[in-house]
């Protein structure tokens, strides 16, 4: 049976990675831009995740996954009710990060939460670039979500502390209004990368160009900056699509940054 939650504790911040759907896979070369493809291709496996944190006594969710009902069940297994979630931090508006914000009947999944999102990401929900290309159910979803969140949304542009110890950090390149979030602990911070880095090879090779990002030049600069930030702050990293559970650190080895997954012992301390 596929593991749906992975609990962890980082210097007093309790959390869990939530698996939002069955894992996906693609070939590395299909991800890389022309001129960067490898002589020998490999298959990359990636999860779809959201992340729960109990931070300074508050229930916090980073991204919402795909299915509000499944996320509610997973939170329930942690002893958390969706109506108790105080903050939902949205990294960007791709479907696998926002569909779980609404139930199938249009109700907000987290009705008492403030929802933090980049201003440009919010605009992409309000005014999709080409709404005629969206399936009708997706257009309806955008309209309903914007309507439900108008009084509960916190829009950010520059780096902003949205609540004590919770910082919105712009991470341009992947999508409009793309962001990562840094959260304080009693020692080193946690840094949730969203999709700013998609797979661990980008830690060592942030300049390798990809297909599919909105602005790859900006994405490269973001990857460089985040890798440096993570090392300088000795942050615990949470990454949406790194191999499950996507928890680790970035260390300098031989003069190069490398991704170091957190060991099972460190990642599985119960709370």
Secondary structure as UniProt FT lines:
FT   STRAND          5..10
FT   TURN            11..12
FT   STRAND          13..27
FT   HELIX           28..31
FT   TURN            34..35
FT   STRAND          43..55
FT   TURN            56..57
FT   STRAND          58..62
FT   HELIX           68..77
FT   TURN            78..79
FT   HELIX           82..84
FT   STRAND          85..89
FT   HELIX           95..98
FT   HELIX           99..101
FT   TURN            104..105
FT   TURN            111..112
FT   STRAND          114..118
FT   HELIX           119..126
FT   TURN            129..130
FT   HELIX           131..133
FT   HELIX           136..149
FT   TURN            150..152
FT   STRAND          153..156
FT   STRAND          160..163
FT   TURN            164..165
FT   STRAND          166..170
FT   TURN            172..173
FT   TURN            176..177
FT   STRAND          179..183
FT   STRAND          190..192
FT   TURN            194..195
FT   HELIX           201..204
FT   TURN            206..207
FT   HELIX           216..233
FT   STRAND          236..238
FT   TURN            240..241
FT   TURN            244..245
FT   STRAND          247..253
FT   TURN            254..255
FT   STRAND          256..261
FT   HELIX           264..267
//
